[in-house]
Amino acid sequence: MAQSHFHHPLLLLAVGLVPALGCADTLKAGDVSADTAETEDLDPSDDDAPGDPGDTEEEEGGTDTGTSTEDTGTPPHRVEDDALVHTSELPTAISCGETASATISVRNTGAATWTRSDGYKLGTVDDSDPFYTGDTRVWLSDEAVVTTGEIWTFEFELQAPEEAGSYTSDWRMVHEGVQWFGESLSQVIEVTCDTPDTPDTPTGPPDLDEVIWLHTDVSDWAVTSVLSSVTESGTSICLEYDKADEWPIHEVGGTEVVANPWIFIWQDDVWYAGTWEWMRPGQTCKSMSSVAGSHIKVAPFPEHGGWEPTSGQTYWFMVSGLARWSERSVAERTNLVSFVWP
């Protein structure tokens, strides 16, 4: 008996549907222009679990890496949270401590709608950024409703660190309490610190004939003592001179004293010399805080003028017999020694 082949009509119809509908097209990177990407629905094809850092790595350039729906009319599948960086304006260089405005525009390419109440924010990657050290989030406005395909621009202020160097500022969208998602933005920013202007101090000792003496002019006093060093010792400055126990004692205000220490200051292209303390018999160290206008007390270093030595600046020091007021012990002095203020 001959065999018969029966083909059910519905089965034939189903078989015929495959070539009739065709296969969906896949767009490669570069197929969609930047202008087109502004308005087209983007279809992320990555179905990794929520929170997987790779969720959006395939959508660089804002192009559609999913399946076109033009032939089938079927809505594309979207991950709930996804985003692409649209544009950004961050500084590339900034001075220490300065602030600068920054903007980052992000396109919502996921299925969820972003709102402030739902916890959608722009965050600093790893919850840390050298230029954004307070709240590590930039929030949506209260009225913001960012639906799929829309772009939201975050505006915020950056503040540079106080130390020079190359720093990285990086950002990414975050669904608070759920996951980080979307494309990250990273910007290297150079931070430079201006060196304070300091006057060019002459390298040699002052010419005593050209010094402006704020107290008694002792330029012609005999150099009978050796000042061997000027050093910092804790909070004291020590002027080691060899006549501390030899010069005559004089009483000033009820205190026995033998000498005055001097400082030579280069300012406004001229040397000023002034005493700033009293030295008791055998004493060679005084408080560093007394080397100040509050102790010199003569213009241009008046008592309340606030002058203090500048760190890194070179000053010259000397010790003489009493010369601050009218009292005199001996008309003798030491040589001058330089000291770089710490």
C-alpha positions as CSV (number, residue, x, y, z in Angstrom):
1,M,0.0,0.0,0.0
2,A,1.3,3.4,-0.9
3,Q,2.0,5.8,2.1
4,S,0.2,9.1,2.2
5,H,1.8,12.3,3.6
6,F,-0.6,14.5,5.5
7,H,0.3,18.1,6.3
8,H,-1.9,19.9,8.6
9,P,-2.8,23.4,7.3
10,L,-1.9,25.2,10.6
11,L,1.5,23.5,10.5
12,L,2.2,24.7,7.0
13,L,1.2,28.2,8.0
14,A,3.5,28.3,11.0
15,V,6.4,27.1,8.9
16,G,5.7,29.8,6.3
17,L,5.7,32.6,9.0
18,V,9.5,32.4,9.6
19,P,10.7,33.6,6.2
20,A,7.7,36.0,6.0
21,L,8.6,38.0,9.1
22,G,12.4,37.9,8.7
23,C,15.1,38.4,11.3
24,A,15.5,41.6,13.3
25,D,18.5,43.9,12.4
26,T,21.3,44.5,15.0
27,L,22.9,48.0,14.9
28,K,26.6,48.2,15.3
29,A,28.5,51.0,17.0
30,G,28.7,53.9,14.6
31,D,25.5,53.0,12.7
32,V,23.5,55.7,14.4
33,S,24.7,59.3,14.3
34,A,25.0,61.5,17.4
35,D,21.9,63.5,16.3
36,T,19.8,60.4,15.7
37,A,20.8,58.9,19.1
38,E,19.3,62.0,20.7
39,T,15.7,60.9,19.8
40,E,15.8,57.1,19.2
41,D,14.9,54.6,21.8
42,L,18.1,52.8,22.9
43,D,17.8,49.0,23.6
44,P,20.4,47.7,26.0
45,S,20.7,44.0,25.2
46,D,22.7,43.0,28.3
47,D,20.5,40.9,30.7
48,D,23.0,40.6,33.5
49,A,21.7,40.7,37.1
50,P,21.0,44.1,38.6
51,G,24.1,45.8,40.0
52,D,26.4,44.0,37.6
53,P,29.0,46.7,36.6
54,G,28.8,45.3,33.1
55,D,25.2,46.2,32.6
56,T,25.8,49.1,30.3
57,E,29.3,48.6,29.0
58,E,28.1,47.6,25.5
59,E,26.3,50.9,24.8
60,E,29.3,53.3,24.3
61,G,28.6,56.1,21.9
62,G,24.8,56.1,22.5
63,T,24.1,53.6,19.7
64,D,21.4,50.9,19.9
65,T,23.0,47.5,20.5
66,G,19.6,45.7,20.8
67,T,17.0,44.6,18.2
68,S,15.1,46.9,15.9
69,T,11.3,46.8,16.4
70,E,10.4,48.2,13.0
71,D,9.5,44.8,11.5
72,T,7.7,43.2,14.4
73,G,6.2,46.1,16.3
74,T,7.1,44.3,19.5
75,P,8.4,46.7,22.3
76,P,12.1,46.0,23.1
77,H,13.2,44.5,26.4
78,R,15.0,47.0,28.7
79,V,16.8,46.6,31.9
80,E,15.2,48.6,34.7
81,D,18.1,51.0,35.4
82,D,20.5,52.1,32.6
83,A,22.1,55.3,31.5
84,L,24.6,56.9,29.1
85,V,26.6,60.0,29.6
86,H,25.4,62.6,27.1
87,T,27.7,65.5,27.6
88,S,29.9,66.8,30.4
89,E,31.8,69.9,31.4
90,L,34.5,69.4,34.1
91,P,37.7,71.5,34.5
92,T,40.9,70.0,33.4
93,A,43.0,72.3,35.6
94,I,42.3,74.3,38.8
95,S,44.3,76.1,41.5
96,C,44.6,74.8,45.0
97,G,41.5,75.4,47.1
98,E,39.6,77.0,44.2
99,T,36.1,76.1,43.2
100,A,34.8,75.5,39.7
101,S,31.4,74.8,38.2
102,A,30.7,71.3,36.6
103,T,27.8,69.8,34.6
104,I,27.1,66.2,33.6
105,S,24.1,65.4,31.3
106,V,22.9,61.8,31.5
107,R,20.3,60.1,29.2
108,N,17.9,57.6,30.8
109,T,18.2,54.4,28.7
110,G,16.5,52.1,31.1
111,A,12.9,51.2,31.6
112,A,12.5,53.0,35.0
113,T,11.5,56.6,35.4
114,W,13.9,58.6,37.5
115,T,12.6,60.8,40.4
116,R,14.1,62.2,43.5
117,S,11.7,60.3,45.8
118,D,12.7,57.0,44.1
119,G,16.4,57.6,45.0
120,Y,17.9,58.3,41.5
121,K,21.1,60.4,41.8
122,L,24.5,61.1,40.3
123,G,27.1,59.7,42.6
124,T,30.9,59.8,43.1
125,V,32.3,56.5,42.2
126,D,33.3,54.5,45.3
127,D,31.6,57.2,47.3
128,S,34.7,59.3,47.2
129,D,35.9,62.2,45.2
130,P,38.8,64.6,45.9
131,F,36.8,67.5,44.5
132,Y,33.4,66.7,46.1
133,T,34.0,65.8,49.7
134,G,30.7,66.5,51.4
135,D,27.6,64.7,50.3
136,T,28.9,62.2,47.6
137,R,25.6,62.6,45.7
138,V,24.1,65.2,43.3
139,W,20.4,65.0,43.6
140,L,17.6,65.4,41.1
141,S,15.3,68.4,41.7
142,D,12.0,67.8,43.6
143,E,10.0,68.2,40.4
144,A,12.2,66.1,38.1
145,V,10.6,63.2,36.2
146,V,13.1,61.7,33.8
147,T,11.5,59.1,31.6
148,T,13.1,56.7,29.1
149,G,15.1,58.5,26.5
150,E,15.1,61.8,28.3
151,I,18.3,63.7,29.4
152,W,18.9,65.3,32.8
153,T,21.7,67.8,33.5
154,F,23.3,67.7,36.9
155,E,24.9,71.0,37.9
156,F,27.3,71.2,40.9
157,E,30.5,72.8,42.3
158,L,33.9,71.2,42.6
159,Q,36.5,72.4,45.1
160,A,40.2,71.6,44.5
161,P,42.4,70.0,47.2
162,E,45.0,72.2,49.0
163,E,47.9,70.2,47.6
164,A,49.1,70.2,44.0
165,G,48.9,67.0,41.9
166,S,46.9,65.1,39.4
167,Y,43.5,63.9,40.7
168,T,40.7,61.9,39.2
169,S,37.0,62.9,39.5
170,D,34.7,60.1,38.4
171,W,30.9,59.8,38.4
172,R,28.1,57.3,37.7
173,M,24.3,57.1,38.2
174,V,23.1,55.3,41.3
175,H,19.7,54.0,42.4
176,E,20.1,54.5,46.1
177,G,19.9,51.3,48.1
178,V,19.5,49.3,44.9
179,Q,22.5,49.5,42.5
180,W,25.0,51.6,40.6
181,F,24.2,51.6,36.9
182,G,25.0,53.0,33.5
183,E,28.1,54.5,32.0
184,S,30.8,56.1,34.2
185,L,32.5,59.4,33.5
186,S,36.1,60.0,34.6
187,Q,38.1,63.2,34.3
188,V,41.8,63.8,35.3
189,I,42.2,67.3,36.8
190,E,45.5,69.0,37.4
191,V,45.8,71.0,40.6
192,T,48.5,73.6,40.9
193,C,49.4,75.8,43.9
194,D,50.8,79.3,43.5
195,T,54.0,79.9,45.5
196,P,53.6,83.0,47.7
197,D,55.6,85.9,46.4
198,T,58.5,86.6,48.7
199,P,60.9,89.6,48.3
200,D,64.3,88.8,46.8
201,T,66.5,89.1,49.9
202,P,70.1,90.0,49.2
203,T,72.4,87.0,49.8
204,G,75.0,88.9,51.9
205,P,74.8,90.6,55.3
206,P,73.3,94.1,55.4
207,D,75.5,97.1,54.9
208,L,75.1,98.7,58.3
209,D,75.6,102.2,56.8
210,E,72.5,101.7,54.7
211,V,70.3,100.1,57.4
212,I,67.3,102.0,58.7
213,W,67.7,101.7,62.5
214,L,64.3,101.5,64.3
215,H,66.1,101.8,67.7
216,T,69.6,103.0,68.5
217,D,72.0,103.1,65.6
218,V,74.8,100.8,66.8
219,S,76.6,100.5,63.5
220,D,79.7,102.1,65.0
221,W,79.8,100.1,68.2
222,A,82.8,97.8,68.5
223,V,82.4,94.2,67.6
224,T,83.7,92.5,70.8
225,S,81.6,89.4,71.0
226,V,81.2,86.4,68.7
227,L,77.7,85.3,67.7
228,S,78.5,81.7,66.7
229,S,75.0,80.5,65.7
230,V,71.3,81.2,65.5
231,T,69.1,78.1,65.9
232,E,65.6,77.0,66.6
233,S,65.1,75.0,69.7
234,G,61.5,73.8,70.2
235,T,59.6,77.1,70.5
236,S,62.7,79.1,71.2
237,I,65.2,80.9,69.0
238,C,68.8,80.7,70.4
239,L,71.5,83.3,69.8
240,E,74.7,81.8,71.1
241,Y,77.0,84.7,71.9
242,D,80.1,84.6,74.1
243,K,79.5,87.7,76.3
244,A,76.2,86.6,77.8
245,D,78.0,86.3,81.2
246,E,80.4,89.2,80.8
247,W,78.6,92.3,79.7
248,P,77.6,94.7,82.6
249,I,74.3,94.2,84.2
250,H,71.7,96.9,84.1
251,E,68.3,96.9,85.8
252,V,65.3,97.8,83.6
253,G,61.8,97.7,85.1
254,G,63.1,95.8,88.0
255,T,64.7,93.1,85.9
256,E,68.4,92.6,85.5
257,V,69.4,92.6,81.8
258,V,72.6,92.8,79.8
259,A,71.7,92.9,76.1
260,N,69.2,93.3,73.3
261,P,68.8,90.9,70.4
262,W,68.4,92.4,66.9
263,I,66.6,91.3,63.7
264,F,67.4,92.7,60.2
265,I,64.4,92.6,57.9
266,W,64.5,93.2,54.1
267,Q,61.3,95.0,53.1
268,D,60.5,97.5,50.4
269,D,64.0,97.1,49.0
270,V,65.7,98.3,52.2
271,W,67.0,96.8,55.4
272,Y,65.4,97.6,58.7
273,A,67.0,96.8,62.1
274,G,65.1,96.6,65.3
275,T,65.4,95.0,68.8
276,W,62.6,92.7,69.9
277,E,63.5,91.6,73.5
278,W,65.8,91.9,76.5
279,M,68.5,89.3,77.4
280,R,69.2,88.5,81.1
281,P,72.7,87.6,82.3
282,G,73.7,84.3,80.8
283,Q,70.6,84.1,78.7
284,T,70.8,83.2,75.0
285,C,67.3,81.8,74.1
286,K,64.0,83.7,73.7
287,S,60.6,82.7,72.5
288,M,60.2,82.6,68.8
289,S,56.8,84.3,69.1
290,S,58.5,87.4,70.4
291,V,60.2,87.9,67.0
292,A,57.3,90.0,65.8
293,G,56.0,93.4,65.2
294,S,54.2,93.2,68.6
295,H,57.7,93.3,70.2
296,I,59.5,95.6,67.8
297,K,56.7,98.2,68.2
298,V,58.1,100.7,65.6
299,A,56.7,101.4,62.1
300,P,56.7,99.8,59.7
301,F,56.5,97.0,62.3
302,P,54.1,98.5,64.8
303,E,52.8,96.7,67.9
304,H,49.4,96.0,66.4
305,G,50.4,95.7,62.7
306,G,50.5,91.9,62.8
307,W,54.0,91.5,61.2
308,E,55.6,88.1,61.7
309,P,58.6,86.5,60.0
310,T,57.8,84.6,56.8
311,S,58.6,80.9,56.6
312,G,61.5,80.3,54.2
313,Q,62.6,83.9,54.4
314,T,66.2,84.8,55.4
315,Y,66.7,87.2,58.2
316,W,69.9,88.4,60.0
317,F,70.4,88.5,63.7
318,M,72.8,90.3,66.1
319,V,73.2,90.9,69.8
320,S,74.3,94.2,71.3
321,G,74.6,96.0,74.7
322,L,71.4,97.7,75.8
323,A,70.1,99.8,72.8
324,R,66.4,99.6,72.9
325,W,65.7,102.6,75.1
326,S,67.9,105.2,76.6
327,E,69.5,102.7,79.1
328,R,73.1,101.6,78.3
329,S,75.2,98.8,79.6
330,V,78.1,98.7,77.1
331,A,78.5,100.1,73.6
332,E,79.5,96.8,72.1
333,R,77.9,94.2,69.7
334,T,78.4,90.9,68.0
335,N,78.8,90.0,64.3
336,L,75.7,89.3,62.2
337,V,74.4,85.7,61.5
338,S,71.7,84.7,59.0
339,F,68.8,82.4,59.8
340,V,66.1,81.0,57.5
341,W,62.8,81.2,59.3
342,P,61.2,77.8,59.7
